[in-house]
Amino acid sequence: MLLLLLLLAVTGVAARERGIDPGPPVITIGTLPGGDSTSCIIPFTRAGNLILVQATADTVSGNFILDTGAPGLVLNLTYFRQYPTTSEDGEQTNITGGTAPVLKTRVASFAFGTLHYDHVDADLANLGPIENSKGVKILGLLGMDLLMRCEMIIDYRKNLIYLHRIGRRESSSYQSIQLKESSPYTTVPIDLKDNRIITQITVGGKNLKFIIDCGAESTILDSRLPNAIFDRVTITGRVMLTGAGNKKIEALQGSLDELRIGGNRIGDLPVLITNLEKTCFAYGGCIDGILGFDFLSLQKIGFNFVTRKLYLWK
């Protein structure tokens, strides 16, 4: 189900982020009449390598993990078990092979920053392992379906998210002030498949298809890739990954000597190596890896999900 769940036990960090301060209030930049377009700056905190933002589902407010690896809104079953549910055929499967029944519910309203949504469908999942690992109360995951009409720029150094919901009349013309006034950046094309962000990278002269996942604490390579890829990796040890149902699998950890994306060279990138067969799409095949925190936090990074562009600052 969720790429996030594959990394619960990677860091081995003791629970030390209890009682996270939500920080300064959201700054509203502007809202057009009728709510077609709105801009805001959202402060975030971190639990380990995970981004926490404040959001409200109906009357319940608290920490939600920004998770571009999740297709939509996910609610923690612990705090929303009183909600009526429906069950879909099949099961949700994560990277470790762990499974859970697909439970669906709906919230009357959901809001974060200056964005508001009515009658939002959501998955229900047990996020207790994440809470136990990080020592933080987690109400849910804020996934891609809520961001599809947005431009989102994440500044890890300042702990700020610059968010703009792109109005219908500005779909082809909107440009953030961050792009106009800040330091040079590179534009890289992205695709959206099953509500996940896909981009192309190059390792060892081979083109690979990667998911960009803000909810992944590490960058991951599929163990089924050709040996020529792993010739570029220096193995440093092993770790245990925990998924849904606390099922664990072992993964290798190491350092990738070079990765290229949109003309940018990233060297000495920490990576994990494990089998990504369980992350294949319903349609369109599998992926070769996941770009997580180790890559995303290297620079300010932005996404325009309407024009399908990735921005990487120098």
N, C-alpha and C positions, 0 to 999 in steps of 0.2 A: 504493500500500500504506500508506505511513505519512505522516501529515501532518508529522511531524517533519522528514523529509528535504527538504522544500521550502525550509527556511531555513538550509541549511548555510553559504552564502556571504554572508548578509545583513550580518553585523556587520563583516566584514573585519578581525577582531581577530587579531593574531599569536598563535601558540601560546605561552601564558605560564602555563598552569595545570598544568604537568607535576608529577607526583608529589603529587597532591592528598592532603592529610592527611584521613583519614576522620573525624577529630574524636572527640569523646567517645563512649563506648559507648552502646548503646541502653538506655533506662531502661524496665524492665518495671513496669507499673502494677498489673496483676493478671491472673490466668488462672484460669478456672473449670475444674473437673475435666472431663476428656474433651475439652478443647480447643475447646469450643463457642463460647467467648467469650474474648477476650484484648485487653489494652490495652498500648500502649507509646508512648514518645516517641522518635522516630528523628531524630538530627541529620543534616543534609545539607550538602553543599558545592555549589558552582556552577562550571560550565564555561561562561563567557559567561552566557547567560540560561537555561541548562539545569540542572535539579535532578539531582544525583548522590546516590544512596543506595548503601550497601553491601548486597550480597545474595550468596547462594551457590546455584549450580546444580550439583547433585551435589557434587563436591569442588572446584569452581572458584569462588573468591570474588573480588569486586572491584566496580568501579563499574557501576551500572545507572542509566540515565536514567529518571526518573519521567515517563511519557508517556501521559496520558489520551487522546491521539489514536490510540494503538495499541490494537487490539481485545484483544490478549492478550500473552503473553510472546514476545519476539523475542530470539534469540541471534545474536551476531556470528559469522558463518561462519568468520572467521579463527581463533577459539579453540575452535570446536566442529565443525570439519570432519571429525573422526574419527567423529562420531556417524552412525548409519544414518539415511538420509533417504527420504522418499517425496515424490513430485511430484504436485501436483494439476493438473487441467486449467486452462488459462488462464494469465494473467500478472498480477503485481502492478503497478499503475500509480500513479504519483504525480503531483503537480500539474504538473510540467514536461512530462509526456508520456513520461517515461522508464519503461521496463518491465523486469521481471526475472521469471524463472520462480518459481513458488510452490513452495518447498521446505519440508517439514515434518519435524520430528523430535520426540523425547520425552525428557525428563529424569526420572530416577527420583525426584528430590526437588528442591524449590526452597524457599528460605527468605529472608525479610528481616524485620527487627525480631523480633517474637515469632510471626510467622505462618509456618506450615510447610505445604507442599503436596506430595502424592505423585503420581507419574505425570502430569506436566504436559506437555501438548502445546505445541509452540513452533514459530514460524516461524524460518527461518534466512535471514539477510540480510547483505549486505556493508555493514558500518558504518564501513569504512575512511575514507570522506570526512569523517565526523563526527570521528573520531579525529584526522585530519590537520588539520582546521579548528581543533580545540580543544586539540590537544597533550596529550590524555589518553587512557589506555587505557579503552575502553568494552566491557564484556562483552555488553551487550544493552540492551533496553528493557523496562521494567516496565509492562505495559499493563493495560487495564481489567478483563479477566477475573479478575485476581488481587484486585481490589478490590470486586467486586460485593456482597459481604456486609459491607462496611465503612462506617464513618464516618471521613473523613479531613479534618483541619484543617491547613492550611499557613500557617505564620508566617514570611514571607520576612525580616522584620526580625531575628528570632532564629535563623533557619536551622534550624527545627524542624518536624517533622511529627508531629501527634498522631493516632495511628491506633488504631481500635477495631474489632475484628471483632464484629459484632452477633450475639448468640446467638439461637436460635430463640424462646426464651421472652421475649426482650426486644425483639423486632422493632418493636413499637408503643409501647414505654415508655421505651426508652433515651434518655438525654440526657447529652451530654458535660458535664464540669465546666467546660469552656471556655465553654459556652453559659450556664451558671448563674452564673458569677462574673465574666466579663469585660465589657468595655464593650458598649454597645448594638449590635445587629446587625439586619440585614434578612433575611427568609426569601423565597427566590425558587424557584418550582417548576422542576424540570428533568425531562427525559425521557431515556431511554436507548434508542438505536437503533443496531443493528449494533455494540453495545458501545462506543458513543461518547456523550458528554454533550451534550445539546441543550438550549438555552434560548432564550427570546425576548427580544429587545432592541428598542428603538425609536430610530430616527434620522429626524429631519425629519418626525415624525408618522407614519411608516410602520413597521409591525411586521416584523421580520426574524428569521430562524431562524439561530442561530449555534452552532457547536461550541465547547466549552470545552476547550482543549488545553494542558496543562502542558508539552508537548514542543514547542510553537511559540514561537519566540523573538520574534515580533512578532504584532500583531493585523492581520488581513487582511480586506479587503473584496473581494467578487466584482466584477470589472470589468463584468459584465453587468447590474448593478443600475441602476435608473432614474437619470436625470440629477439628479433632485431630491435624491438621496442625495449625489452628488458635489458639489453646490452647497455642501455643508457641509464640504468638504475643501479645505484649502490645500495645493497640491502644492509640494514642496520639492526634488525631485530624482528620480533613478532608481537602482535597484540591480539586481544580478543574483542570481537564485535558482538554486541547484543542487540537482538531485534525483538519483534512482538512476541509475547509469551516468554520472554527472557531466554529464548534459545540462543546459544552462542556458537560462533565459528571463529577459527583462527585466521588471521591475515598477516601478511608480511608488511613491514614498513621499511621505507628507504628514502633515497633522495634521487630525483630525476634531474639529470645534468642540464637538459635544455628542453623547453617547450616554446613553440612559436604560435602566436595568435594575432591575426591581422597585421603582420609585419613586426609585432613586438616580440622580443626575446625574453623569456623568463628562465633564469638559471637556478640550479640548486633548489628545486621545489620539493618540499616534503610530500610523500605519497604513500598510500596504502595499496596493496595488491590483493584482490580477492575476486571471486567469481561473480559476475554481474548478470548472470543468466536470468535471475528473478526480476530484473528491471526492464525486460523487453516490453515494447509497446503492444497494445492490442492490435494495432496496424502499423506496419512500416519497419519492422525489425527491431534490433537491439542497439544498445549504445556501447561505446568503447571505454567510457570513463565518466567521472563526475568532477567538475571543478568546484571545490568547496572553499572553506575559510582561508586556507593557506594561500590560495591564489587570489581570492576576492579582496582580501585585506591588504594586499601589497600596494594598492593605489585607490584613489577615488574611482568609483565605477558607476555607470549609469545604464539604464535600459529605457528605450522607447518601444513599448509593446504594440503601439499602433503602426508605426513605420518599420518595426522589427529591426531595430538597430541597437548595438551595444557600444557604449562609450568607455574607453580606457584612458585615464589621464596618465601623463608621463610622470 
